């Protein structure tokens, strides 16, 4: 949204605005579509094909949001919590993490050295400044 000089807050105020009907703002329509695609991809990755991902405007903490239905939101959070418990139990059963076994701080080997503070993707580019995915360029660039 550089073209429109919108930060994240202003952008999501538009995305979550029920007065902004589909077809009024193509950028907002695309952002909403991206969220639908993202939610579908994430739930598919978990194998959760039984969830109602019908997006619409819903109240959450006294604010209107363009998102999945409240009952689905609760179900997703419940499933994520259960997954977290399973993974924690599996880590505990596997024993101490490799870094902790050598006396390093933290359960996963401590802090990263300063030289690797900016993680790189497999293509070697730093995460900050990477190119948008196909079909998303128009949202982020002029």
N, C-alpha and C positions, 0 to 999 in steps of 0.2 A: 504494500500500500504506500510505497514511496511516492508514487505518482500523485496520490491524493494527500500526501503529508499527514497520514493517520498513524498514530501510535496504536498499541494493542488495546488500550482502554477504549479509545474512541471507536476503533474497529469493532470490538465486541459489543459496545453499546448499540451499534447498528445491527449486528448479527442478532442480538437479543431483543430488538425492537419489534413488537407485534404490529405496530402501525406501518412498518415497512413491508408491504405485501410482496409476494414473489412477482418478479418481472419489473419492479420499480428500480432496482439497483443491481445490475449484473454482477458487480464485485461481491455484494452481499450474498447474492444467489450462489455464486461460486464457492464462497467460504462455507455456506451452509451445506452445499453438496460435498465439499471436502470432508466436513465432519461426518456426514452420512457414510462416505467411503471409508474413512478412518475407523469409525465404530464397527462397520461391517468387517473390515480386515482384522481388527483386534479380536472381536468375538469369534471369528472363524479360526484364528490362530489358537485360541483356547478350546476350540471345538464346541462352542456354545451356540449352536444353531437354533436353539429353541427360544431365544429371547425376542421380545417385541421391540424392534428397533425403529418403530414409527416415530420419527422426529416431529416435534411441534413445540408450541409455547407452553411451558409449565411453570408453576410457582415453585420456587426453592428458596428457603430462608427469606421469605417476604419479597423476593425479587423474581421477575419473569425472565426465564431463560429459554432459549431455543435448544432443546435437548431431547433425550429419550424420556419415555413416561416415568413418573415417580416410582411405580412398582418395579419397573425394570432397573432403575437406578439402584434401588435397595437390593435387588437380587444380584446385580453385578458386584456391589460392595460386599455382600455376604459371600459370594463365590471367591472374590479376591482374598478376603480374610481367610477363608478355608484353605485356599492355595498357599497363602503365606504360612499357615500353621503346618501344612504338609511339608513344605520346603524347609522350615525351621527344624522339624523333627528329623528330616533326612540329613540335614547338615550335622545335627547333634549326633545322630547314629553313626555318621561317617567319621566322627572324631574331630579333633582340633584342625582348624584351617592351617595350610602349609606355613603361612607367615607366623602365626601364633606358636607353632611348634618350634620355631627357631628363636622365640623370645621377642619378636617384633611387636610393636603396639598394634592394637586393633585386631579384630577377628579375621580380617582378610589381608593382613600383611602391612597395615599402616598406611601412611600417606604416600602419595606419589612424589617422586623427586621433582624439583622445580622444573627440570628440563622437559618433563612430560606432562606439565600442568594443562596443556591444551591438547586433548586427545585428537588423533587423526583418524579419518575413515580409511577403509581398505584401499582407496585410490590414492591415498597419500595427502589429500587436502585437509587442512585444519577444518574442524567442524564449523567454526564461525566463518561465515562468508562463502559456504558451499553453495552450489547452484541449486535453484528450486527444481523440483521434479517436473517432468513434462506436463504441460497443461496448467502449471502454476506460475509461470513466468509473468503473465500479465497482471497478476495480483501484487507481485512484489517489485516489479520494475515498471518504468515509464513505458 
